[in-house]
Amino acid sequence: MSMRSECKNFESRTYASGDTVRKCNLDLAPDAPWRCPENCEKYEPRMADVAWAHGSLVPPATPVAPASLDDGTAAAVLDEAEAIINAVFGEVVADMNDKRKNKKKLRDKKKKKDK
């Protein structure tokens, strides 16, 4: 089944560079932007486009689906990439927290020095 653009969880965004992102906001379409799961439990038709600003730009056509979608290798590569990101996520967060703490210590030292 192709991507259900009429689903309320579907999002399409075109950037100034011309790149277009088509995705499921719930991350339930592992083969996005080409197709949604056959019987997605979270599929809900979009009821209305109230107060939406629709542009006149027509997004480019969805790219041709690669053959690797059918043999499972595309999903395997994406799963591996996600595992790598998840593995380093904790380290990145800890590093950012350390940097914030160090900045706070420097600010506190500077405040004490200025008094």
C-alpha positions as a Markdown table, in Angstrom:
| # | Residue | x | y | z |
|---|---|---|---|---|
| 1 | Met | 0.0 | 0.0 | 0.0 |
| 2 | Ser | 1.4 | 3.4 | -0.9 |
| 3 | Met | 1.7 | 6.2 | 1.7 |
| 4 | Arg | -1.8 | 7.3 | 2.9 |
| 5 | Ser | -1.6 | 11.0 | 2.4 |
| 6 | Glu | -5.1 | 11.3 | 3.7 |
| 7 | Cys | -4.2 | 9.9 | 7.1 |
| 8 | Lys | -4.0 | 12.5 | 9.9 |
| 9 | Asn | -0.6 | 11.0 | 10.9 |
| 10 | Phe | 1.0 | 11.6 | 7.5 |
| 11 | Glu | 3.2 | 14.6 | 7.0 |
| 12 | Ser | 4.8 | 16.0 | 3.9 |
| 13 | Arg | 7.1 | 19.0 | 4.0 |
| 14 | Thr | 9.1 | 20.6 | 1.2 |
| 15 | Tyr | 12.2 | 22.6 | 2.1 |
| 16 | Ala | 13.7 | 25.6 | 0.3 |
| 17 | Ser | 16.4 | 23.3 | -1.1 |
| 18 | Gly | 13.7 | 21.3 | -2.9 |
| 19 | Asp | 14.1 | 18.3 | -0.6 |
| 20 | Thr | 10.7 | 16.8 | 0.4 |
| 21 | Val | 10.1 | 14.7 | 3.5 |
| 22 | Arg | 7.1 | 12.3 | 3.6 |
| 23 | Lys | 6.6 | 10.5 | 6.8 |
| 24 | Cys | 4.3 | 9.0 | 9.4 |
| 25 | Asn | 4.4 | 11.2 | 12.5 |
| 26 | Leu | 4.0 | 8.1 | 14.7 |
| 27 | Asp | 7.0 | 6.4 | 13.0 |
| 28 | Leu | 4.8 | 3.4 | 12.0 |
| 29 | Ala | 5.7 | 3.3 | 8.3 |
| 30 | Pro | 9.2 | 1.7 | 8.1 |
| 31 | Asp | 9.1 | 1.9 | 4.3 |
| 32 | Ala | 8.3 | 5.6 | 4.2 |
| 33 | Pro | 8.1 | 7.5 | 1.9 |
| 34 | Trp | 7.0 | 4.6 | -0.3 |
| 35 | Arg | 4.4 | 2.8 | 1.6 |
| 36 | Cys | 2.4 | 2.4 | 4.8 |
| 37 | Pro | 1.8 | -0.9 | 6.6 |
| 38 | Glu | -1.1 | -2.8 | 5.0 |
| 39 | Asn | -3.4 | -2.8 | 8.0 |
| 40 | Cys | -2.0 | 0.1 | 10.2 |
| 41 | Glu | -3.8 | 0.2 | 13.5 |
| 42 | Lys | -3.3 | 4.0 | 13.9 |
| 43 | Tyr | -4.7 | 5.0 | 10.5 |
| 44 | Glu | -7.2 | 7.8 | 10.9 |
| 45 | Pro | -8.6 | 9.8 | 8.0 |
| 46 | Arg | -7.9 | 13.5 | 8.1 |
| 47 | Met | -11.2 | 15.1 | 9.0 |
| 48 | Ala | -10.7 | 18.7 | 8.0 |
| 49 | Asp | -7.9 | 21.1 | 7.2 |
| 50 | Val | -9.3 | 23.9 | 9.4 |
| 51 | Ala | -7.1 | 27.0 | 9.7 |
| 52 | Trp | -4.3 | 25.4 | 7.6 |
| 53 | Ala | -2.3 | 27.5 | 5.3 |
| 54 | His | -1.9 | 25.7 | 2.0 |
| 55 | Gly | 0.9 | 26.8 | -0.3 |
| 56 | Ser | 0.8 | 26.8 | -4.1 |
| 57 | Leu | 4.0 | 24.7 | -4.4 |
| 58 | Val | 3.4 | 21.2 | -5.6 |
| 59 | Pro | 5.8 | 18.8 | -3.9 |
| 60 | Pro | 7.8 | 16.6 | -6.3 |
| 61 | Ala | 6.5 | 13.1 | -7.0 |
| 62 | Thr | 7.4 | 10.3 | -4.6 |
| 63 | Pro | 10.6 | 8.7 | -5.7 |
| 64 | Val | 10.5 | 5.2 | -7.3 |
| 65 | Ala | 10.6 | 2.6 | -4.6 |
| 66 | Pro | 13.9 | 0.6 | -4.5 |
| 67 | Ala | 13.9 | -3.1 | -4.9 |
| 68 | Ser | 15.4 | -3.5 | -1.5 |
| 69 | Leu | 12.0 | -2.7 | 0.0 |
| 70 | Asp | 10.7 | -6.0 | -1.0 |
| 71 | Asp | 13.6 | -8.2 | 0.1 |
| 72 | Gly | 13.9 | -6.5 | 3.6 |
| 73 | Thr | 17.5 | -5.1 | 3.2 |
| 74 | Ala | 16.3 | -1.5 | 3.3 |
| 75 | Ala | 14.5 | -2.1 | 6.7 |
| 76 | Ala | 17.6 | -3.9 | 8.0 |
| 77 | Val | 19.9 | -1.0 | 7.1 |
| 78 | Leu | 17.5 | 1.5 | 8.8 |
| 79 | Asp | 17.3 | -0.7 | 11.9 |
| 80 | Glu | 21.1 | -0.9 | 12.1 |
| 81 | Ala | 21.3 | 2.9 | 11.7 |
| 82 | Glu | 18.7 | 3.3 | 14.5 |
| 83 | Ala | 20.7 | 0.9 | 16.8 |
| 84 | Ile | 23.9 | 2.9 | 16.2 |
| 85 | Ile | 22.2 | 6.2 | 17.1 |
| 86 | Asn | 20.5 | 4.7 | 20.1 |
| 87 | Ala | 23.8 | 3.3 | 21.3 |
| 88 | Val | 25.6 | 6.7 | 21.4 |
| 89 | Phe | 22.5 | 8.7 | 22.5 |
| 90 | Gly | 23.3 | 8.2 | 26.2 |
| 91 | Glu | 26.9 | 9.3 | 25.8 |
| 92 | Val | 25.9 | 12.4 | 23.8 |
| 93 | Val | 23.4 | 13.4 | 26.5 |
| 94 | Ala | 25.9 | 12.9 | 29.3 |
| 95 | Asp | 28.5 | 14.9 | 27.4 |
| 96 | Met | 26.0 | 17.8 | 26.9 |
| 97 | Asn | 25.1 | 17.7 | 30.6 |
| 98 | Asp | 28.8 | 17.8 | 31.6 |
| 99 | Lys | 29.3 | 20.8 | 29.4 |
| 100 | Arg | 26.3 | 22.6 | 30.9 |
| 101 | Lys | 27.6 | 21.8 | 34.5 |
| 102 | Asn | 31.0 | 23.2 | 33.6 |
| 103 | Lys | 29.5 | 26.4 | 32.2 |
| 104 | Lys | 27.5 | 26.8 | 35.3 |
| 105 | Lys | 30.6 | 26.3 | 37.5 |
| 106 | Leu | 32.4 | 28.9 | 35.5 |
| 107 | Arg | 29.5 | 31.4 | 35.8 |
| 108 | Asp | 29.4 | 30.8 | 39.6 |
| 109 | Lys | 33.1 | 31.3 | 39.9 |
| 110 | Lys | 32.9 | 34.5 | 37.9 |
| 111 | Lys | 30.0 | 35.8 | 40.1 |
| 112 | Lys | 32.0 | 35.1 | 43.2 |
| 113 | Lys | 35.1 | 36.8 | 41.8 |
| 114 | Asp | 33.1 | 39.9 | 40.8 |
| 115 | Lys | 31.6 | 40.4 | 44.3 |
